[in-house]
């Protein structure tokens, strides 16, 4: 965690406030967030275990962390049902749904330009 008064933190905040690409990148950064959003875009609603199964190689800790970050950024909604055993589902929020065209274009670009 960076100090809130460090030059690096201040520069990052100013860049994100004044540049849409930098802000978008800061929200969608990391290996897993785009995949989580893409799966929710395709499936509409997924349970925690379904997301875990689709994201090959992700740890429990990382999945929980990324889901919390996406919730804090208002990109996904967490729906908790008062049942035994507990059932939790995730879906895209309206803000998350607004990324649909971007996610589709990124997928198409990646497919077209992938060298693997």
N, C-alpha and C positions, 0 to 999 in steps of 0.2 A: 504494500500500500504506500503510495506516494504522499509526501507531506502536502497539505492543501495550499501551503504558501510557497512551494517550490516553483522556480521559473518554468520547469517542464510542465507542471500541472496547470499553471496559469496560461502558458502558451497553448496547451491542448484545449483548454476550455474556450479560449478566444477563437481558435481555429474552428472548433465545432460550432460555435455560435455564429460564425460568419461564413461558413462554407458548408453547403448542403451535402456534398460528397463526404467530407470529413465526419459530419454528424452521422450520416447513414452508415459509414464504415465503423464508427464507434459502437453503434447499436447492433450491427450484424457481425461484428468481429468474432474470430475464433473458428474452430473446426466444426462445431456441432450446430450452432444456431441456425444456419441456413438449411441444414438437413431437417431439423425439427420443424421449421416453418414449412418446408416443402412437403413433408409428410402430412402435416395438418392441412395444408392447402388441398392435397389430393383426397384425404380421408374425411375431412370436416371435423371429426371428433375422434380422439384416441385415448385409451386408458394408458396409465403410466407403463404398465407391463408391455403393452403393444409398442409404445415408443422405444422402450429398452430393447425389445427383440429386433426392431428394424434398424437400430443404430449399432451395428456390429462394431465391437471394440470399445464402446463407451463404458466408463465405470459408473457405478451407482452415484458416487459423490459428484462426478462431473455432470451427469444428467440432472440431478437435483439442482446443482448450481446454475446450469444453463436455463432450466425451466424457471427458476426464481428470477434470474436476470431478465428473461423475456417477459415475465409477469410485471416486474418493476418498470419495464419500458412500455408497458401496456400493449404488447404485441400478441399476447395470448391470455386467455381466461382459464382459470383453474376452477373446475366444478367438482365440489365435494358432496357426496351423497351420505346421509346419516344411516348407514347400513352396517351390518356385521357379516362378513368382514368389510372394512371400509373400501369404498370405491371412489376413485378420483379420475376425472377425465379432463382432457385439455382440448381447447379449440382456439382458433384464431379470433382475436378481437376485431373490431371494425378497423382499428389502426393496422393490425396485422394483415387483414384482408386487402388493405390498400397497397400492399406490397406485391399483390398477385402478378401484375404485368412485369415488374422488375424480376421476380423469381423465375417467371417463364422465360424471359429474355436471357437471363443468366444461364438457365439450363440449356437453351438452344445454342447460345454462344459456346458454352463448354462442350457440348456434343460436337459442334461444327469444328472447333479448334483443338480438341483433345488429341494428343499425340500418342496416347496409350492404346 
